[in-house]
Amino acid sequence: NGVMATPMPPAPDHAFASDNAAGAHPAVLAAMQAANEGHALAYGDDRWTAEAADRFRDLFGGAAEPFLVWNGTGANVMALTTLLRPAECVVTTATAHIHVDEAGAPEFITGAKLIVVPTDDGRLTADQVEHWCHWQGNPHHAQPKVVSITQSTEMGAVYSPSDIAAICEVAHRHGMYVHLDGARLANATAALGGTREALRSFTVDAGVDVVSFGGTKAGAVAAEAVVFLSPELASRAHHTRKLVTQLPSKMRFVAAQFNALLHDDLWIRLAQHSNAMAARLYEATRDIPGVQYDRAPEVNSVFPCLPRAAIAPLAEWCFFWEWEPTRDQVRWMTSWDTTDRDIDRFAAGVRHLLAR
């Protein structure tokens, strides 16, 4: 019928493997190059780090206490280590990065147990948090002390500000803290309005205590931050950052990346583009026979279910991650630098292979 004889179109590199596969934005590279001129004191005693701290306080409010770190796992581990004491535990979801993708680092380093709760889309509920509070006071159980949520979730879902406020209300009523893993905070902010007010609505205003602020997936080379929105919790952070090996010596280069991304809200604008590309990818593939979606994307990831026989050859042609093997579900993810041409080429390849 001519289908088998027609070769697959050229693959768009690794354009849909992950937003970690994207390069760094030119403004970030230029900022790092500018910071490379001359000498500066180490460990954050420099003008770039002071500027970055001011920018974070402008984002979250003057009371915020930001700490720059190397990577997302380190940011989460530092935040949790600062908040936890012996015999305490963290309530989170079964798909949370701290549970699935950090090689056990949060439990190994903090010594704290993770209580993992099954969810459909990675979103924890206030009622689920309330349920685990019955452990409090019982000497036989680890004591729930931190709720860790991810915004946007590992399944591409976005908490509303009221969702997070409800979780914070329950947590604080039971003497617990709320940690927000914001590896893709930019995409969630873009999805909820694309403004600084939108960011504050589900962080500061909702009652979140500490945020792991993701920069790497937003267009940086390697830049993350732990931002304490309840500043009294930051008193130990200067020491825990070093303890968990997350104190950059040449911190000006991490700070320079954030200064570029936070200037004129570049980080939000890049995420708006990334989210829009995911929506375009969804529209370009949802009518292909054999591609099935549970829902339209909220941020920069789509999760189609594909015919089992098609997954391996498609991934060999243009790599992506298999997400839920029991459902033949995969993840396609867009980035700040995804182009319309990338979408068109990828959709054409999916259509071509599934036609076989």
Secondary structure, 3 states (H helix, E strand, C coil): CCCCCCCCCCCCCCCCCCCCCCCCCHHHHHHHHHHCCCCCCCCCCCHHHHHHHHHHHHHHCCCCEEEEECCHHHHHHHHHHHHCCCCEEEEEECCCHHHHCCCCHHHHHHCCEEEEECCCCCCCCHHHHHHHHHHCCCCCCCEEEEEEEECCCCCCCCCCHHHHHHHHHHHHHCCCEEEEEECCHHHHHHHCCCCHHHHHHCCCCCCCCEEEEECCCCCCCCCEEEEECCHHHHHHHHHHHHHCCCCCCCHHHHHHHHHHHHHHHHHHHHHHHHHHHHHHHHHHHCCCCCCECCCCCCCCEECCECCHHHHHHHHHHCCCEEEEHHHCEEEEECCCCCCHHHHHHHHHHHHHHHCC
